[in-house]
Amino acid sequence: MCGIVGILHSEAKGAVDSEILHSMNHSLRHRGPDDEGYWIKRNVGLGMRRLSIIDLEGGHQPISNEAGDVWTVFNGEIYNFAELREELIRKNHRFRTRTDTEVIVHLYEEEGEAFVHKLRGMFAIALWDDRRQKLLLYRDRVGIKPLLYWYRNGSLVFASEMKAILEYPDVEREISIPSLSAYLSFLYIPSPETIYQNIQKLPPGHWLCYENGNITVKSYWDFSYRIDENCSEVEWVERLRDTLAESVKLHLISDVPVGAFLSGGLDSSTVVAWMSRESTLPVKTYSIGFQEDRFNELPYARMVASSCRTEHHEKVVAPDAFRLLPKIIAAFDEPFGDSSAIPTYLVSEFAKQGVKVALSGDGGDELFGGYLWTRKEIWLEQYRRFPPALRGLAENFFLRKNYRPLREDGFLDAIRRFLFDAKGTPFQSFARRSRSFQPWMKKELFEPWVLQELELAGRAEHDFAESVFNRHPADSVIDKLLYWDSKVYLPDDLLTKVDRMSMTHSLEVRVPFLDHKVVELACSIPNSLKFKQRTTKYILKQAMKDLLPPRILKQRKQGFSIPLQTWFSRELYPLAKSFLTGSNSLSRRYFNPRYVHWLLEEHRAGRQRFGSQLYALLSLEIWFRLHEKAHPVISLANASLKDLLP
């Protein structure tokens, strides 16, 4: 696990400035505190920070082939590197180390640009071919590891995190208004965009080629829901068990201690169960809980820990965890509104006390249909088959004219939202449920100049969302939902969150569910075995029923969420009011302060639930204040809430 950086110029722009490359690399020290390395040749410079996991003594980067004309820096792990190494040795390649990194340069010599198809792992790779004067950047299939870049007038700057790119003096910091709007919709900014106009993310499953001062970006892999109808349920269970067991075994390869995040949910419990079968010693497990029972999964985590005989550790999160917000927000380098970043930060900090690598259960919901919005779409599809007259009668009775789906509690409000969604297309109902700030809310929130700029930008956000939703050729709405979750929500929210929060503590997190062999198997399983008899993730539960306590298989999905509604009504209300409605609020340039005040007071009075929206606005305001103080970026890691007050 590492952080990587690089600078390339066209020949006309001259040599790489080594001081700038060193400054970029230094900003990523948290990703790799064990070692650093550089390779500079005229107009090309590569750098890396290393967190030593495999071949602790010999894995220094950058690393080259025998001839010294192919160089690479690499972030991640290649789990099948031993197999590939043996294959390459048989083809007369000579290795100087036992590290997985060295496999990359030799495999490139054999396979050319298509070498990536043979890799099994999580990775962000930069590879320089000196003979062809060509740079290749690769990001792993599902986006576990990040890779961002800036390109202008023949110069390319890339890095594992945006903070390193911002160390390059020519990079502009112009806010992208469409990206700001997308953040308020999704609580993150989908790839390839970032909050800055000229910095981009390399999308998952893509590679970038820099040659003759020009860049091209292409896809090399995608989720493919080619359903295999020839297997029985029993055969699917066996295939799934075998594939999961193999994946977990590969993810345990390490020369340092390995543990696991254990929430008590099905996915993390599945990973821990297979780890326990493979390990000769008790697995170290780490859990975070809350004082509020509704959000506390610690009893389930204890149940799994007892069943699997792990060495279990747990902590309880209190509302004062919000003091960590500046550190957390600075780690993302751009606005990020998923509040589960707080417990993820804390469990990473906690686990780092005992291990250097932790396995997590991320990806299970996207592959096997664990989210409530997927199940709701099944109900909506069934309801849309009712006679139009009957549907019209229900709508006339429950939906008043110009009804807007508000954030209210109660069974009646749930019915109204359901009927409202049923009137639209599957994409429209999905879009309504997946957005935090609805379009009509943004019209109240944004200042006129922002709305005007968004209008000039066109329907980019809506078009992007609909194109991803409909990109998959399958007729099944469920497959389209799973595709969106896997292509957008998973890499840009969940995996981004886990990467930044874990690497802040120099902890490597691995995700066995997202091994591409597991992904491809899951995509070939019929939906009837993912959702069966009102049971979500049915096939996964069948595969794990003899390895986990029955209560774990039956519990309602909870997610790694925090009690925002309660906290913003009580402990966090003064903080939010001070930051969001004070005269020094930097958000005032973009937002109508009266509407922000209305959101706060409606929530505090309990008339509506705006916890996620308030967290998004508070995070954004803190990011704006960090942005104002953003040079040098590295200092932001030590900022506090008091530092951001006027």
QUIPE-V957449 format. One record per helix or strand. SS is the DSSP state (~ for helix, > for strand). FROM is the first residue (numbers start at 0). LEN is the number of residues. If there is no record, write none. Layout:
ss->{SS	SS}
from->{FROM	FROM}
len->{LEN	LEN}
This chain:
ss->{>	~	~	~	>	>	>	>	>	~	~	>	>	>	>	~	>	~	>	>	>	>	~	>	~	>	~	~	>	~	~	>	~	~	~	~	~	~	>	~	~	~	>	~	~	~	>	>	~	~	~	~	~	>	~	~	~	~}
from->{1	10	17	28	32	34	43	62	69	80	100	120	133	147	154	161	174	176	195	198	205	213	232	257	265	283	292	297	310	318	340	356	363	371	387	410	425	438	445	447	459	476	507	511	515	526	530	534	537	549	563	572	585	590	592	610	632	641}
len->{7	3	9	3	1	7	7	2	9	10	18	9	6	5	5	4	1	10	1	3	6	6	19	4	13	7	3	11	7	14	12	3	5	12	11	13	9	7	1	10	12	28	3	3	8	3	2	2	7	5	6	9	4	1	12	18	6	3}
